Amino acid sequence: MNSASSNPECGGRPRRAKGAAEVTLRTLRRRAQTWTRTAKRLIVEPILTVIFPSSCPACAEPVAHPTRGPLCESCWETLPRHSGRLCRCGFPLPETIDTCGRCRRGLSAFANGASLGPYEAQLRIAIHELKYHGRRRVAARLAEEMLRTPEVRAALDGAVVVEVPLHPRRRVGRGFNQASLLADALAAGASAERAERALVRRRETVPQSGLSVAARRRNVSGAFSVRRRGRVAGRSVVLVDDIITTGATARACASALRLAGAREVRVVTVARVP
């Protein structure tokens, strides 16, 4: 006997038809994105370079592809990248050791981690353009560069992607959360599951910049919680942010995710402060 879930006359929907429709929808989305990128390259960009010429904030050279800006292509190609040894958590290491002190003592909050490069030069400028100048398209380009890094790809593999949240007041003031934009682009590029706003900031904190390591830790202690536990329980979770400095914010987020039942927490950021 056919069940209601597979019998159209009983109000069900054929599972195969639904799966085929989802595949078709994904294909159409990919084609639409390809057409959009092609139209920007062939039509929009030549017009913008003539009517609204812009210069690269890193080297002052003209930007030939403003829709992929704000950096020029030369600066995008020479973004600072990690070149030395890295711990499995993503922490830069001297040549003489293989594991950072926190991981060696079993105190790391992360199963593994990765970032594109050190927080300096063109990479710092690109993050500032995104975070403080509202250049939202920078997030997609940074994610594109990050996905060229094997460590970032490995961290995203088989995981659900969440962002470090902003407090609602700060999000409204800025107009967006840069970590959320990065998480969206990384998840889409890696075909990973995305759990937007699964993690929330339940109290407003002062900016971490300028605080000591101990003050940073106190500032974010207990500041985060998970409101969509079913999306993270029993899962590998990738936490995405723009920069990791001392790691206090990321560790506080990881603690909340583990309390919600996450099997392990990984961390991926654009840059890391050396």
Long-range contacts (C-beta under 8 A, 24 or more apart in sequence): 40-67, 41-65, 41-67, 57-125, 57-129, 58-121, 58-122, 58-125, 67-137, 68-137, 68-141, 69-135, 69-137, 69-138, 70-126, 70-129, 70-133, 70-135, 70-138, 71-122, 71-125, 71-126, 71-129, 75-122, 75-125, 76-122, 76-141, 76-145, 78-122, 79-116, 79-117, 79-121, 79-122, 79-123, 79-126, 79-145, 80-117, 80-118, 80-120, 80-121, 80-122, 80-123, 81-116, 81-117, 81-149, 82-115, 82-116, 82-117, 82-118, 82-272, 86-114, 86-151, 88-112, 88-113, 89-113, 89-267, 90-114, 90-115, 90-151, 90-244, 90-267, 90-269, 90-272, 91-272, 92-118, 92-272, 92-274, 109-247, 109-250, 109-251, 109-254, 109-255, 109-265, 109-267, 110-239, 110-250, 110-254, 110-265, 110-266, 110-267, 111-236, 111-264, 111-265, 111-266, 112-151, 112-154, 112-155, 112-266, 113-155, 113-244, 113-266, 113-267, 113-268, 113-269, 114-149, 114-151, 114-152, 114-154, 114-155, 114-267, 114-268, 115-146, 115-152, 115-244, 115-268, 115-269, 115-270, 115-271, 115-272, 116-142, 116-145, 116-146, 116-149, 116-152, 116-269, 116-270, 116-271, 117-271, 117-272, 118-271, 118-272, 118-273, 118-274, 119-243, 119-245, 119-271, 119-272, 119-273, 119-274, 120-271, 120-274, 123-270, 123-271, 124-271, 126-270, 127-178, 127-242, 127-243, 127-270, 127-271, 130-178, 130-181, 130-242, 131-178, 131-242, 134-174, 134-175, 134-176, 136-176, 136-181, 139-178, 139-181, 139-182, 139-184, 139-185, 140-181, 140-185, 142-182, 142-185, 142-270, 143-182, 143-185, 143-186, 143-189, 144-185, 144-189, 146-186, 146-268, 146-270, 147-186, 147-189, 147-190, 152-186, 152-268, 153-190, 155-238, 155-266, 155-267, 155-268, 156-186, 156-187, 156-190, 156-192, 156-238, 156-268, 157-190, 157-192, 158-236, 159-192, 159-193, 159-235, 159-236, 159-237, 159-238, 159-266, 160-192, 160-193, 160-194, 160-195, 160-198, 160-231, 160-232, 160-235, 160-236, 160-237, 160-238, 161-186, 161-187, 161-192, 161-193, 161-194, 161-195, 161-237, 161-238, 161-240, 162-195, 162-196, 162-198, 162-199, 162-232, 162-237, 162-238, 162-239, 162-240, 162-257, 163-196, 163-197, 163-199, 163-239, 163-240, 163-241, 164-199, 164-239, 164-240, 164-241, 164-249, 164-250, 164-253, 165-197, 165-199, 165-200, 165-201, 165-224, 166-201, 167-201, 167-203, 167-204, 167-205, 169-204, 170-204, 178-242, 179-240, 179-241, 179-242, 182-240, 182-241, 182-242, 182-270, 183-240, 186-238, 186-240, 186-268, 192-238, 195-228, 195-231, 195-232, 195-237, 197-227, 197-228, 198-226, 198-227, 198-228, 198-231, 198-232, 199-224, 199-225, 199-226, 199-227, 199-239, 199-253, 199-256, 199-257, 200-224, 200-225, 200-226, 200-227, 208-245, 208-246, 208-248, 208-249, 213-246, 213-248, 216-245, 216-246, 216-248, 216-249, 217-246, 217-248, 217-251, 217-252, 219-248, 220-248, 220-249, 220-252, 221-252, 222-252, 223-252, 224-252, 224-253, 224-255, 224-256, 225-256, 225-260, 226-256, 226-257, 226-259, 226-260, 229-260, 229-261, 232-257, 232-260, 232-261, 232-262, 233-260, 233-261, 233-262, 234-261, 234-262, 234-263, 235-262, 235-263, 236-262, 236-263, 236-264, 236-265, 236-266, 237-262, 237-263, 237-264, 237-265, 237-266, 238-265, 238-266, 238-267, 238-268, 239-265, 239-266, 239-267, 239-268, 240-267, 240-268, 240-269, 241-267, 241-269, 242-269, 242-270, 242-271, 243-269, 243-270, 243-271, 243-272, 243-273, 244-269, 244-271, 244-272, 244-273, 245-273
